[in-house]
Amino acid sequence: MRSDTGTVRRRVAAAAIVLFAAGLLQGADAFAAERRTSAPAEYQVKAEFVYNFIKFVEWPLRGHGGNVPEGMIRFCVLGELPDKASFEALDGQEIMGKHLSLVFLKKSEESRVCQVLFLSSTVSNSLPEVLEVLQGQPTLTIGDTEGYARRGVMINMYLDNKRVRFNINAETAGAAGLRISTKLLNLAGTLYGVSRTGK
Amino acid sequence: MRSFRSIGASAGFLLVLLTAVTSANPAAGSAEGATVQEGRPADTPLSSTGGSGSPNQKLRSLSLEELMEIEVQTVVSASRYRQKISEAPSSVTIITAEDIRKFGYRTLADIMRSVRGFYTTYDRNYQSVGVRGFGRLGDYNTRILLLLDGHRVNEAIYASAPIGTEFVLDVDLIERIEISRGPGSSLYGSNAFFAVVSILTRRAKDIAGTELSAEAGSHALFKGRATYGDAGPAGTSTTISATGYRNRGGNLYFREFDPEYALADPRATNGGYADNGDYDRSRSGYARFERNGFQLSGVYAERTKGVPTASYGTDFNDPANLTRDVRGYVDAQYDKRVGEGVDLSLRVYYDEYRFTGDYLYTGAVYRDQSEGMWYGSDVRISTRLLNIHRVIAGVENEVNARQDQYNIDLDDRRRSRSWAAYLQDEIAVSAALRIYAGVRYDYASTFGGTTNPRLAAIITPYEHGVIKLLYGSAFRAPSVYELYYAAPPTILSNPDLQPEKIKTYELVYEHDLGKGLRVVASRYSYSIRNLITETYDSLGNSSFQNQERTEASGTEIELLKNWESGGSARVSCALQKATNPDTGELLSNSPRQLAKVNLVVPLFPDRFFAGIEEQYTGPRYTDTVQELGGFAVTNLTLLGRNQQRTVEASVGVDNLFNKKYADPASQVLLPLDSVQQEGRTVRAKVTYAF
């Protein structure tokens, strides 16, 4: 037998050894730390995304008719959440020298006073009415339901291979007078509408 | 065998070493392995399942880019979606690790058989997949492109994509499979003809420890797997896995080889039984190491399969008829964000493939061998321009250092090289319209150049609907086997072969009915020209020629439903007609109808599931123009696991009602024109993670 299959085996075995030698060189702590730690919960991570989104959005100086006290960002949630506690943890957190104040809304009409509004999947059917109420208001709308960005929600999170990604509707954000930073626009999976604010 | 053991031994040794180093290191937080769980440092609260009233400091310290790399534990929610399905410029099916467990899939062939519009054909040697009514007999899956973590799996001699037990990876290590229908040559080059099947492996984070799995089943089937995965900080992770598999196979009966049968073959013997001829043995190993955007992976697999069908006129009932496939590669990839919205990806790889076929003629072995060695590199850059364009551009370069084929009559040594460049632009014209335009040029020293474009419009006319208009062309390069294999005077080579080309038009409509229910409908037509076909000249000598054409059209409809309870349903129906326009005849091995039902029923929430599969394949013609009847096969898998998901057990029955059916066979199996398929088989499996 001229070509012994063992040659492949030997080469791949050699490669495997190099691979694991490289692994060992990384230091044992890399292997030891956090063994068996499970992944963070979906909404814990989504809450952190919301926190980061707020950092990368600039609100116009005027708006909300002076309804929001100085030094405060009113973060509202409309609809049912599968994991409320993760969002509750954001209440009182400081962002750029302001404090987040979390409000769970019961009616969509109340949303005009919010700088940030999270729309859960349960408001999907009444989404057009909710967005109608917000027309012209500088309210950053965030969701995590298929089709929300297309339908006018400014930032919509989705999961891709267990990782959180987001789409941005730059058109509605621009119309509301919000400036979304280029950094955020660049990280978005899909951008809807030509942005007049991003670049 | 010896060196395989040496891999196992060295891997085992390294594992022991790793464990020793790990437990000896004070940084582990606890010196005793047994207390690692309780002894977890207080500042790693990543495992908490809900908000604990204070934000997660670990997550807070991360940048958006880092957050985007974190895997999350998902909650069951009908709203969950993967953008790729609804907005990809093709009709996509996703199969996940959970599907593989709940339906007890053991090979890629099992998986593909469950997918809308796909069917498989098994000749007791290789599994072949047919797509959209096209499933040439004797083909080795050269018209689909198989990618494993982005690495091309189709080898460089026959261009075959292994989907049976010769596949390079244990399917238990698959995290997700994306099957994109339609031509993909504008991004991926050769073989992306009918579909691109992209396989992503499970990450070390998901394994987080050791997994041991054992499986046993009918025909003395045994499979064992050991996997170790460890993910550390700074994106460092290591995965290693080894699998062994053997299946004694049944003693198969072939009427054509039964001396009692009036039309028996002259080779008929042993009452038509091929004793111990259907054995199947494979071993595979997989390793992956990642750090900060750098990924190194290695794959090795070998399989030996008995050929019980006396193909190529070989002796009947001699278990020494066999084929052996050996495949291995090492792949290094580096991904880096090099600027605002600009991502760079580099890849270098080295691949090997060996084939040995032992054919017995009156007791003497005729051995066919081939040997491929190739290496190459890819560079890909993706960037966003003016906020509405997303541009992907890349170049690829490959050197085939060895593409050798030999037997007692042939000593053909070849080298070849190829390169390609491609560009794709995704344009968000408006919120309701996205355009994909892509083109790729491929050059190969074997045939020259070919250019393949793709154009797609993704329209969202209303809230819950998506319409996709797709056009694309694709090619399949002639393989070295088709170009140069010869056994003079009867089998001649043809170095002048040109690529096969396909043009496809497709209209896809997807509608979200809410509450986790989605409907997908597709209408397509394609035409193929220059099909590489084995032909016979007036003297009866055979060679491959660019000869036949195919015209086909079809309709596919699929319903997908997810319930909050964890149950799911996937129901599809595919109707197609693929003909040779020169003869007007329907292609062989081309069913006009396919129907599939896949149901997961949670019998006890999160703990106990039933996976039920029903697959109907319509009548097919053999190459000898005999009609084989349609058939429906039912498979059932019961899976249970404990709350912590550390122990998982399953029992499965394939072909539950013992339906008798046959797949058409290629002409090299004559006098067989079809091969009887497996009746009812049973299997049981236990997986333990710690």
Interface residues (C-beta under 8 A of the other chain):
Chain A: M1 R2 S3 T5 G6 T7 V8 R9 R10 R11 V12 A13 A15 A16 I17 L19 F20 A22 G23 L24 Q26 A28 D29 A30 F31 A32 A33 E34 R35 R36 T37 S38 A39 P40 A41 E42 Y43 Q44 V45 K46 A47 E48 F49 Y51 N52 F56 P82 D83 K84 A85 S86 F87 E88 A89 L90 Q93 S121 S124 N125 D144 T145 E146 G147 R150 R151 Y158 L159 D160 N161 K162 R163 V164 R165 N167 N169 A170 E171 T182 K183 L184 L185 N186 L187 G189 T190 L191 Y192 G193 V194 S195 G198 K199
Chain B: R2 S3 F4 S6 I7 S10 A11 L14 L17 L18 V21 T22 S23 A24 N25 A27 A28 G29 V36 Q37 R40 T44 L46 S47 S48 T49 G50 G51 S52 G53 S54 P55 N56 L59 R60 L62 S63 L64 E65 L67 M68 E69 I70 E71 V72 Q73 T74 V75 V76 S77 A78 S79 R80 Y81 R82 Q83 K84 S86 E87 E175 R176 L200 K205 A208 G209 D230 A231 G232 P233 A234 T236 T238 I240 G285 A287 F289 R291 L296 G298 V299 Y300 E302 R324 V326 R327 G328 Y329 V330 E340 G341 E352 R354 T356 R367 Q369 E371 R384 L386 N387 I388 Y406 A428 S430 A431 A432 R434 T460 E463 H464 D512 G514
